[in-house]
Amino acid sequence: MQRKYWPTTEWKAENPAILGMDSDKLSKLEPTITSQYSNINGIVIVRNGSIAYEKYYNGYGPNDTHHVASVTKSILSALIGLAIDAGYIKHVDQKILDFFPEYIQVAVNNGQKQEITIRHLLSMTAPYSFEDWHEPLDKMCMQSDWVKYTLDMLGEGGSIGTFKYSTAGAHLLSAIITRTTGQSARAFANEHLFGPIGMKEIPDYEMTSFGFDDLFGKDVRGWVHDPNYNSTGGWGLTLNPRDMARFGFLYLNHGIWDNNQIISESWILKSTTMNPNNYGYLWWLREEDGVSAYLALGDGGNVICCIPEQDLVVAIASEFTMNPRDRWTLIKECIIPAIQSA
């Protein structure tokens, strides 16, 4: 698909009708958001390469950043792809312990631990001892060495190939970025991903303590890191909605930005191809009512939703709240119906 312009410096907003969207139907978004999705702070809808709809709530504006929680994982996936493209990492089937040679002797009696690869971490098919959806993340955050803690837990129970969602596993991928490139995930992303597509540089945020608010809550700034300065792999990144949309737009365009291949097309394809787990390489996958989408999802209702067949990106930044209403419902009921047939 040939683009006439790229939003590297600034997004261009157009009348929704020009972009093939129904203004009247989009106008119903605001009352729906304020009444049913009140923790949404910002939403950007990009269709055919331009902003068709953009609104902010709760005192926020376009330049304000938000902790996007597990959306960070999809950013990490892109960084692993970039590191493979650049030759820092050989391939996704490299063993995890290859990157932590000081740990190999500890794992000598655990054959399963020795077989776990980058692919298993990316696809959430690495085994752990905890029960599904009961990861003891708070325990990791109390450790002085998060990487060693996660390596200790990795492969202890369960079996390789079974889906089990793990935020600590994503943190290992961040540590691998640092070990192979010599840069934190934050610095590597600024140079190789965020900068080239016009996203704002993520500042170095000095962590003075590691309490809940510092790691997850109102005090999150920039990109959180662990006590050994590894950027958090599974959460902790702050972005504004326009930059969230830029990242989705890069994927929608098969890794191309302004005629430059930022991430290989093959990586985008592998990351977002449907499978029985409905989960790619740190992206959630959805097929419903003839709509195929892939989504970066974060707690509280932070979302980057890409629907390639409709040339559509929806970026939603939200305040964390327990059990927020599913954003897919909003997208399915209020945004997709506003798309006009060609």
Secondary structure, DSSP 8 states (H G I E B T S, - for coil): ---S---SS---B--TTTTTB-HHHHHTHHHHHHHH-TTEEEEEEEETTEEEEEEE-TT--TT--EE-TTHHHHHHHHHHHHHHHTTSS--TTSBGGGG-GGGTTTTTT-HHHHH-BHHHHHTT----SS-TT---HHHHHTSS-HHHHHHHHTTSSS-TTS----HHHHHHHHHHHHHHHSS-HHHHHIIIIITTTT---------S--SHHHHTSTT--SB-B-TT--B-SSS-BEE-HHHHHHHHHHHHTTTEETTEESS-HHHHHHHH---TTSB-SS-EEEEETTEEEEEEEETTTEEEEEEGGGTEEEEEEE---SS---HHHHIIIIIGGGB---
